[in-house]
Amino acid sequence: MKKVLYIFFIFGIIFGNLKLVYADDISEENFSEYDMEEIISTSAPVSSEADITLNSRIAIAYDRDSNKTIWGKNENKRTAMASTTKIMTAIIVAEKSNLEDVVTVSAKAAGTGGSRLGLKKGDKVSMKDLLYGLMLKSGNDAAVAIAEHIAGSVDGFALLMNEKAQELNLKDTHFVTPHGLDDPDHYTTAYELAQITDYALKNEIIAKVVATKFYTVSINGYPKDLSNTNELLGILSGVNGVKTGFTNNAGRCLVTSVNRNGFNIITIVIQADTKKDRTKDSVKIIEHVYENYEKVNIRDIVDKRFAEWCNINKGRINVDKAKDCNINLKFGNLENDVVVVRKQDFDNVEVEINSIFELKAPVESGTIVGKLKVVVNEVVIDSVDVCVENYIGKKDVVDYLFECFRAYTR
């Protein structure tokens, strides 16, 4: 009797642990059109960041044009990432494989748990269809099949993923698997996941795949219909991707790409308790950004203010012993010509310029004479050097003789 109880105890531990490590994007919550309308209508935008309340423990809104955080909650905290991992997997597929390759599924790939495309050992599938199965159906079996075909093994594929992370200068991201099953050494941050997503979406193949709501793949020559697990795709205005995820450690996750009138953002929620929570939180952030923020052409503002400053101050700069006192000034390259600011701060965009007013010839082109700062609501968002644009030579003996002659003949 004790032996039987012991066997049941061991099985209980095994199956309990299996639940802890599976990444599964298939939720028990199936939203109807009515449910989605209710979620969207009850996630109205609020007028300030302080009013945003989220169930998700980690979140970010990221501007794709300036590559800056618009709004965040624990966005730099390391976290499990579940199946949002597959965004990096897709990058490796797009850059390291031939989409026309036919992949033979191994027993290991076919036996991978969690969300699945439904592959069996010996199945033959094109790399292109595996990519769709990876990103729409969130197939963990597809992820392993991809990894083995490209790198020979999951470990070898993880090396490629980490090499790419280093290339993107990601300091708080590390990959162990191509699918995102929980592992203490498999992590990212919302901020770096947004950077990964932004990079991925610049690839036309990936952008097309994640924007696809329905697709039919071929397995052994037989069709299989897929629907995207991203519940906001095709429902919320401007949404064009990207990826869902779930594990016990990562909670419910959703990475969303949105484009409204050329204002491109990525929002991410991680560690939400339910699918409904992740959906509501995502909608809240998206609507808040578009309600309260706008893109501002900082370059135009800086050009105008700098020209005004030069008209007033350029003549005050004295260059001792200069052969030619005509001095031209320029400022360095702004980090971003267009930035996102809160609408209420639009009139608080300031350009602060300072310069030294005494120089001694000769003055080389490019000599730094001051600083230009762009300040929004007392926060410096950019700072560049103010430089002399032209070379200013020093007077020589001949110049002094001519000066004397001119003074004598007056």
Secondary structure, 3 states (H helix, E strand, C coil): CHHHHHHHHHHHHHHHHHHHHCCCCCCCCCCCHHHHHHHHHCCCCCCCHHHCCCCCCEEEEEECCCCEEEEEECCCCCECCHHHHHHHHHHHHHHHCCCCCEEECCHHHHCCCCCCCCCCCCCEEEHHHHHHHHHCCCCHHHHHHHHHHHHCCHHHHHHHHHHHHHHCCCCCCECCCCCCCCCCCCEECHHHHHHHHHHHHCCHHHHHHHCCCEEEEEECCEEEEEECCCCCCCCCCCEEEEEEEEECCCEEEEEEEEEECCEEEEEEEEEECCHHHHHHHHHHHHHHHHHHEEEEEHHHHHHHHHHHHHHHHHHHCEEECECCCCCCEEECCCCCCEEEEEHHHHHHEEEEEEECCEEECCECCCCEEEEEEEEECCEEEEEEEEEECCCECECCHHHHHHHHHHHHHC
